[in-house]
Amino acid sequence: MDGQISESTVKEKTKCQSLSHNNVRDLVDSVDAFLFDCDGVIWKGDSLIDGVPETLETLRSMGKKLVFVTNNSRKSRSQYAKKFRSLGISVTVDEIFSSSFAAAMYLKVNDFPKDKKVYVIGEEGILEELELAGFTGLGGPEDGKKTALLRPNSFFQHDKSVGAVVVGLDQYINFYKLQYGTLCIRENPGCLFIATNQDSVGHLTDLQEWPGAGCMVAAMCGSTQKEPIVVGKPSTFMMDFLLKRFNIPTSRMCMVGDRLDTDILFGLNAGCRTLLVLSGVTSISTLEDLSNHIQPEYYSSQVSDIPQLLSAATL
């Protein structure tokens, strides 16, 4: 967070409202499901943000559905459920919608041939979701150990049966993976180029931001001269699954996130209520900058403001 929140300045420049004891009840009563981003909202790295368990408990006690919609593809839904449990929060797999899951579901709903393979520039989360969906994944962390040999008369071989390349956050990215993915997209007829998301940075640890999946995706865009199919936020692809699963209109949902260009834009695109929290990558100076045209309905310091303001509203 960059300095103190100036409510008058933010209202003047972005027309959004500071969440307060005067309006929190109106927001909560109008919403049946809260959609939470994770990195920068629920946790930073492996550290919970203050007040998160109490906030989730309060909303559950009020009968609200809770859904966790994350662009971070490093883990599968079951792996995220395990992370929640390790932090003392009970969340089911069905309440988690990750971009790794979205990538697998995109292939499934579009009848991707089962005899085709998927090359992954990413981590175990994508590979696990592909396997659960019945697809064969190649690459991932294993190819992070491989080296592309740049020498005379060497020819880089790639699997001609790869029909899709999925690119997500990858701490093991290297020249080998970039070349493999590039050849698949450029040389295999009809090969799909799928991005889990295009986030520039993310809170992968509690103390600082790190390069996001957008960096890996941009490298592939440069080498292939193609634009990807983006399945994570702000694409509304995941919203189709949310609507089928919960049968709640988007006007009765509230997207809570820390990124304007993914979380908040996702909510706005889908017709949800939106709440920006300043506990992650967006600072107050970014929110009130005149060049910012993505306007959340509400903003607040962090999610724990919700139960605190609800308590104040009843006094």
C-alpha positions as CSV (number, residue, x, y, z in Angstrom):
1,M,0.0,0.0,0.0
2,D,1.4,3.4,-1.0
3,G,0.5,6.0,1.6
4,Q,-2.9,6.7,3.0
5,I,-6.2,6.3,1.2
6,S,-7.7,9.7,0.2
7,E,-11.3,8.9,-0.3
8,S,-12.2,12.3,-1.9
9,T,-9.3,12.0,-4.3
10,V,-10.2,8.4,-5.3
11,K,-13.9,9.3,-5.7
12,E,-13.1,12.3,-7.9
13,K,-10.7,10.4,-10.2
14,T,-12.2,6.9,-10.4
15,K,-15.8,7.3,-9.2
16,C,-15.5,4.2,-7.0
17,Q,-16.5,4.2,-3.4
18,S,-14.5,3.4,-0.3
19,L,-16.1,0.5,1.5
20,S,-17.5,1.9,4.8
21,H,-19.9,1.1,7.5
22,N,-22.4,3.1,5.6
23,N,-22.4,0.9,2.4
24,V,-21.0,-2.5,3.4
25,R,-24.4,-3.8,4.4
26,D,-25.9,-2.9,1.0
27,L,-23.0,-4.7,-0.8
28,V,-23.1,-7.8,1.3
29,D,-26.9,-8.1,1.3
30,S,-27.0,-7.8,-2.5
31,V,-24.5,-10.6,-3.1
32,D,-25.0,-14.4,-2.9
33,A,-21.5,-15.4,-3.9
34,F,-18.1,-13.8,-3.2
35,L,-15.4,-14.6,-5.7
36,F,-11.9,-14.2,-4.2
37,D,-8.6,-14.0,-5.9
38,C,-5.9,-15.7,-3.9
39,D,-2.4,-14.1,-4.4
40,G,-2.4,-10.7,-2.7
41,V,-6.0,-11.2,-1.3
42,I,-6.0,-14.4,0.7
43,W,-2.2,-14.8,1.0
44,K,1.2,-13.6,-0.1
45,G,3.4,-16.6,-0.9
46,D,2.7,-19.0,2.0
47,S,1.6,-16.4,4.5
48,L,-2.0,-15.6,5.2
49,I,-3.0,-12.0,5.1
50,D,-4.3,-10.8,8.4
51,G,-8.0,-11.4,9.2
52,V,-8.7,-13.7,6.2
53,P,-10.0,-16.7,8.3
54,E,-12.4,-14.5,10.3
55,T,-13.6,-12.8,7.1
56,L,-14.4,-16.1,5.4
57,E,-16.1,-17.5,8.5
58,T,-18.2,-14.4,8.8
59,L,-19.4,-14.6,5.2
60,R,-20.1,-18.3,5.4
61,S,-22.2,-17.8,8.6
62,M,-24.3,-15.3,6.6
63,G,-25.0,-18.0,4.0
64,K,-22.7,-16.6,1.3
65,K,-21.1,-18.9,-1.3
66,L,-17.3,-18.6,-1.4
67,V,-15.4,-19.3,-4.6
68,F,-11.6,-18.9,-5.1
69,V,-10.7,-17.8,-8.6
70,T,-6.9,-17.7,-9.2
71,N,-4.8,-17.0,-12.2
72,N,-1.8,-18.8,-10.6
73,S,-1.5,-22.1,-12.6
74,R,1.4,-23.5,-10.5
75,K,-1.0,-25.7,-8.6
76,S,-4.0,-27.9,-9.5
77,R,-7.3,-27.4,-7.6
78,S,-6.5,-30.3,-5.3
79,Q,-3.1,-28.8,-4.6
80,Y,-4.7,-25.5,-3.8
81,A,-7.2,-27.2,-1.4
82,K,-4.2,-28.7,0.4
83,K,-2.6,-25.3,0.7
84,F,-5.8,-23.8,2.2
85,R,-5.9,-26.7,4.7
86,S,-2.2,-26.1,5.6
87,L,-3.1,-22.5,6.4
88,G,-6.0,-23.6,8.6
89,I,-8.8,-22.8,6.2
90,S,-11.3,-25.5,5.0
91,V,-12.0,-25.1,1.3
92,T,-13.3,-27.9,-1.0
93,V,-11.9,-28.6,-4.5
94,D,-15.3,-27.6,-6.0
95,E,-14.9,-24.1,-4.5
96,I,-11.6,-23.5,-6.4
97,F,-11.3,-22.4,-10.0
98,S,-7.7,-22.1,-11.1
99,S,-6.3,-21.1,-14.5
100,S,-4.7,-24.6,-14.7
101,F,-8.1,-26.1,-14.5
102,A,-9.5,-23.6,-17.0
103,A,-6.8,-24.6,-19.5
104,A,-7.8,-28.2,-19.3
105,M,-11.5,-27.4,-19.4
106,Y,-11.0,-25.2,-22.5
107,L,-9.5,-28.2,-24.3
108,K,-12.3,-30.5,-23.1
109,V,-15.3,-28.3,-24.0
110,N,-13.7,-27.7,-27.5
111,D,-13.3,-31.4,-28.1
112,F,-9.5,-31.4,-28.3
113,P,-8.6,-34.8,-29.8
114,K,-7.4,-37.3,-27.2
115,D,-4.8,-38.6,-29.6
116,K,-3.1,-35.2,-29.6
117,K,-0.6,-34.2,-26.9
118,V,-0.3,-30.9,-25.0
119,Y,3.1,-29.3,-24.4
120,V,3.3,-27.4,-21.1
121,I,5.5,-24.4,-20.4
122,G,4.4,-24.3,-16.8
123,E,4.4,-26.4,-13.7
124,E,2.7,-29.4,-12.1
125,G,-0.7,-27.8,-11.7
126,I,-1.3,-27.7,-15.4
127,L,0.0,-31.2,-16.0
128,E,-2.2,-32.6,-13.2
129,E,-5.4,-30.9,-14.5
130,L,-4.6,-32.1,-18.0
131,E,-4.3,-35.7,-16.8
132,L,-7.5,-35.5,-14.8
133,A,-9.3,-34.2,-18.0
134,G,-7.9,-37.2,-19.9
135,F,-5.2,-35.5,-21.9
136,T,-1.5,-36.3,-22.3
137,G,0.8,-33.5,-21.2
138,L,4.5,-33.1,-22.0
139,G,7.1,-30.7,-20.7
140,G,6.6,-29.0,-17.4
141,P,9.3,-29.0,-14.7
142,E,11.1,-32.0,-16.3
143,D,12.0,-30.0,-19.3
144,G,13.4,-27.3,-17.0
145,K,16.4,-29.7,-16.6
146,K,17.1,-29.9,-20.3
147,T,19.4,-27.8,-22.4
148,A,19.1,-26.7,-26.0
149,L,22.4,-27.5,-27.9
150,L,23.4,-24.5,-30.1
151,R,26.0,-26.1,-32.3
152,P,26.6,-26.6,-36.0
153,N,24.5,-29.2,-37.7
154,S,22.3,-29.8,-34.7
155,F,18.6,-30.1,-35.3
156,F,16.0,-29.6,-32.5
157,Q,13.4,-32.3,-32.6
158,H,9.8,-31.9,-31.4
159,D,6.8,-34.1,-31.2
160,K,4.6,-33.6,-34.3
161,S,1.5,-35.0,-32.4
162,V,1.4,-31.9,-30.1
163,G,-1.8,-30.1,-30.8
164,A,-1.7,-27.5,-28.1
165,V,0.9,-25.5,-26.1
166,V,-0.2,-24.2,-22.7
167,V,1.8,-21.5,-21.2
168,G,1.6,-20.5,-17.5
169,L,3.8,-19.3,-14.7
170,D,7.0,-21.3,-14.9
171,Q,9.9,-20.8,-12.5
172,Y,11.8,-23.5,-14.6
173,I,11.4,-21.7,-17.9
174,N,14.5,-22.0,-20.2
175,F,15.6,-21.8,-23.8
176,Y,14.8,-25.5,-24.4
177,K,11.1,-25.0,-23.5
178,L,10.8,-21.8,-25.5
179,Q,12.2,-23.5,-28.6
180,Y,10.0,-26.6,-28.1
181,G,6.8,-24.6,-27.7
182,T,7.7,-22.3,-30.6
183,L,8.3,-25.2,-33.0
184,C,5.0,-26.8,-32.0
185,I,3.0,-23.7,-32.6
186,R,4.8,-22.7,-35.8
187,E,5.1,-26.1,-37.4
188,N,2.4,-28.4,-36.2
189,P,-0.8,-27.7,-38.2
190,G,-3.6,-26.2,-36.1
191,C,-1.6,-26.2,-32.9
192,L,-3.3,-24.1,-30.3
193,F,-1.5,-21.5,-28.2
194,I,-3.2,-21.2,-24.8
195,A,-2.2,-18.9,-22.0
196,T,-3.4,-19.4,-18.5
197,N,-3.1,-15.6,-18.0
198,Q,-1.0,-12.6,-18.8
199,D,-0.3,-11.2,-15.3
200,S,2.9,-9.2,-15.4
201,V,3.8,-9.8,-11.8
202,G,2.5,-11.6,-8.7
203,H,3.1,-12.0,-4.9
204,L,4.8,-15.4,-5.0
205,T,6.4,-14.6,-1.7
206,D,5.2,-12.5,1.2
207,L,7.9,-9.8,0.8
208,Q,8.0,-8.9,-2.8
209,E,6.5,-9.3,-6.3
210,W,7.9,-11.7,-8.9
211,P,7.6,-11.9,-12.7
212,G,4.2,-13.4,-13.6
213,A,3.0,-15.7,-16.4
214,G,2.6,-12.7,-18.7
215,C,6.4,-12.7,-19.0
216,M,6.5,-16.3,-20.3
217,V,3.5,-15.7,-22.6
218,A,5.1,-12.6,-24.0
219,A,8.3,-14.5,-24.9
220,M,6.2,-17.0,-26.8
221,C,4.2,-14.3,-28.5
222,G,7.5,-12.8,-29.7
223,S,8.9,-16.1,-31.1
224,T,5.7,-17.3,-32.7
225,Q,4.3,-13.9,-33.8
226,K,0.9,-15.2,-32.6
227,E,-1.5,-14.1,-29.8
228,P,-2.7,-16.7,-27.3
229,I,-6.2,-17.9,-26.3
230,V,-6.3,-16.6,-22.7
231,V,-8.4,-18.7,-20.4
232,G,-7.7,-17.0,-17.0
233,K,-8.9,-13.6,-15.8
234,P,-10.0,-11.2,-17.3
235,S,-11.4,-13.7,-19.8
236,T,-14.8,-14.8,-18.7
237,F,-14.2,-18.4,-19.8
238,M,-14.1,-19.5,-16.1
239,M,-17.4,-17.7,-15.5
240,D,-19.2,-20.2,-17.6
241,F,-18.3,-22.9,-15.2
242,L,-19.2,-20.8,-12.2
243,L,-22.7,-20.1,-13.6
244,K,-23.3,-23.8,-14.2
245,R,-22.0,-24.9,-10.8
246,F,-23.8,-22.4,-8.6
247,N,-26.7,-21.2,-10.7
248,I,-26.3,-17.7,-9.4
249,P,-26.7,-14.7,-11.7
250,T,-23.5,-12.6,-12.0
251,S,-25.3,-9.6,-10.7
252,R,-25.5,-11.4,-7.4
253,M,-21.7,-12.1,-7.3
254,C,-18.9,-9.9,-6.1
255,M,-15.4,-10.3,-7.4
256,V,-12.8,-9.4,-4.8
257,G,-9.3,-8.9,-6.1
258,D,-6.1,-6.9,-5.9
259,R,-5.5,-6.5,-9.7
260,L,-7.4,-4.0,-11.8
261,D,-6.5,-5.5,-15.2
262,T,-7.4,-9.1,-14.3
263,D,-9.6,-9.4,-11.2
264,I,-11.6,-6.3,-11.4
265,L,-11.9,-6.4,-15.2
266,F,-13.0,-10.0,-15.0
267,G,-15.8,-8.9,-12.6
268,L,-16.8,-6.0,-14.8
269,N,-16.8,-8.1,-18.0
270,A,-19.1,-10.6,-16.3
271,G,-21.5,-8.1,-14.8
272,C,-20.4,-8.8,-11.2
273,R,-20.1,-6.3,-8.3
274,T,-16.5,-5.5,-7.7
275,L,-14.3,-4.8,-4.7
276,L,-10.6,-3.9,-5.0
277,V,-8.3,-4.6,-2.1
278,L,-5.0,-2.8,-1.7
279,S,-3.2,-5.7,0.0
280,G,-1.6,-6.9,-3.2
281,V,-0.2,-5.5,-6.4
282,T,-2.4,-2.4,-6.8
283,S,-1.5,0.7,-4.8
284,I,-3.7,3.7,-4.1
285,S,-1.6,5.8,-6.4
286,T,-2.3,3.4,-9.3
287,L,-6.0,3.4,-8.5
288,E,-6.3,7.2,-8.5
289,D,-4.0,7.7,-11.5
290,L,-5.8,9.5,-14.3
291,S,-4.6,7.0,-16.8
292,N,-6.5,4.2,-15.0
293,H,-9.8,3.5,-16.7
294,I,-10.7,0.3,-14.9
295,Q,-13.0,1.4,-12.0
296,P,-14.0,-1.0,-9.3
297,E,-17.3,-0.3,-7.6
298,Y,-15.7,-0.4,-4.1
299,Y,-12.1,-0.4,-2.8
300,S,-10.7,-1.2,0.7
301,S,-7.4,-1.9,2.4
302,Q,-7.9,-5.7,2.8
303,V,-10.7,-8.3,3.0
304,S,-10.7,-8.2,6.8
305,D,-12.3,-4.7,6.5
306,I,-15.6,-6.5,5.6
307,P,-16.4,-8.1,9.0
308,Q,-15.0,-5.1,10.8
309,L,-17.2,-2.7,8.9
310,L,-20.2,-5.0,9.3
311,S,-19.7,-4.9,13.1
312,A,-19.5,-1.1,13.0
313,A,-22.6,-0.9,10.9
314,T,-24.6,-2.7,13.6
315,L,-23.6,-0.3,16.4
